[in-house]
Amino acid sequence: MDIQYLKQACRKAGFATRKLAHAEGLDKEANAQLTAFLKAQDANLVISAYMPIHTEVSPIPTMERMVARGRKVCVPVIVGNGVPLEFHQWTPDTEMVAGAFGAYIPKNGIKLIPDIVITPLLAFDAHGYRMGYGGGFYDRSFEQISAVKDVQAVGYAYSDQEVLLVPREETDFPLNAVITEKGILTF
């Protein structure tokens, strides 16, 4: 069976599962787990999270907590098809504008290179692989960052988004961890 067909089927099921999980109102519990994870990391590490769209788990409460603790936080910015993301510094006071796919981005962002990248996803498996939207932006970004420094790739999802096996290719970058409302899975 064709890998692209399998990935598309996984994406379709992932959207439906995430929509149902999102309706359960589990973001507060998920943020408690994400905050605990980030508090345990070195305070000098730059954190990238994201501005949620659709039914993604919102990391914004944790992002606000990290900035209040003096941590550097940034969000991804799509600069073009087929290229890695840029990461621009974010604070709760940052002026935001609509970016690609409806996600808000800093109007005048300072570029940072994150040490920890919190990424949304549609599905994940127990082997540390994620199913994204299919643009490859995060995979290219993880590859680019890891060429210059260690990067922790961390999926952020609802526990119901776990699947038996995410269809994957050689270009799919494995995660170091997945954080859900139920806890932290490390790989």
Disulfide bonds with the S-S distance in Angstrom:
none
